[in-house]
Amino acid sequence: MRRSLSFFMLGALAVAGSASLYAQGDAAKGKDVFDQNCAVCHNADSTDRKMGPGLKGLFKKSKLDSNGKPVNDANVMDKINTGGNGMPAYKDNLSADEKANLLAYLKTL
């Protein structure tokens, strides 16, 4: 019983810790990252499609348009990092801070 509780607590801490990795970021700086890297293909102020989907209300949706995965920090960050369906990967093009700021901005749309 004690061992199970210990594993449960470690798992809960790991999940909480990984969620906080994405919780930080400056939305104002993220807007600059978006404008410089994403706005050419994505609308921020509407759901209208450019080359990629409009991102207004992204975090209010239940699923990502591109892959049907739930909209959450981890899945959005994975999409930013790996790209796909015509979107370039930004894993090596943006710093961890820039990605955190971008994620914070996307949550404001």
N, C-alpha and C positions, 0 to 999 in steps of 0.2 A: 504494500500500500504506500509506504513512504517513498519507495523508489518510483512508483508511478506518479506520485505527486511532484517529485523532483523533476521528472522528465516533462510533466505538464507545465510546470513553472518555467523551465528553460525554453520550451517551445513558445510559450506566451511572450516571454521576454524577447525572443528572436523575432517574432512577428511584430511586436511593438517597435523594436529597434529598426527593422527594415522599413516599416511604415514611416518612421520619423526621418529616414534618409531622404524621402521625397517631400516631406512636409515643409521643409525650409526653402526659402527662396524669396526674392524681391520681385513682385509683379511688375513694378515700373521698369526695372532693368530687363525683365522678361519680355516686355513689350518691345524694347529695342532689339532684343535677340530675334523676336518674331518678325519685326519689320525688316531686319537685315537678311533673314534666312528663310522665312516661311511665307511671307506675304505675297511673294511672286506667284505662288501656287494655291494659297488658301486665303479665303475671306475670314476676317476676324469678327466682322460686324453683321454677318448674315450666314444663313445656311446654304446660300447659292454656291454652286460649284464653279471653281475656276479650273485649273488643271487637277486639283485635288478637292476634296469636300470642304465646304464652308464649316468653320469650327465654332460658330456662335452656339452657345449652350452645350458644348461638348460634354461637360461633366454632369449635365442633367439627363443625358441619354443613358439608356440601359446597356447599349452595345456599341462598339466601334464599327463604323461603316465598313472599314477595309477587311476585317477578319472575323467579325461577330463576337469577339471577346468582350467581356464586361468592361465598362469604362471605369478604370481605377488608376491610381498613380503608377503601379507597376506595369500595367498593359500599355498605358500611354507612353511611359518612358521607354518601354521595349520598342514601340513603334518609332519613336524619335531615334533611338539607337540603331535599329536595324533597317528602317525604311521598308520598302517593298511596294509592289504595284505601281512602279514609276517614281516613288518617293526615294530620294537618296538617303543613305544611312548617315547619321550625324554622330555616331559613336566617337569617332576620332576627330571630327570637325568642330565640336563644341566642348568646352570644358565642363566639368561636373557642376560648377557654379552657374554657368550659362544654362545648362539643362535644368537645374533646380529653379532658376529664375523663370525660364520658359514655362515650366510646369505650373508655377505659381500664377503666371499670367493666363495660361489656358483655363485655369479654374475661375478666372474673373469674367470669362466670355459668356 
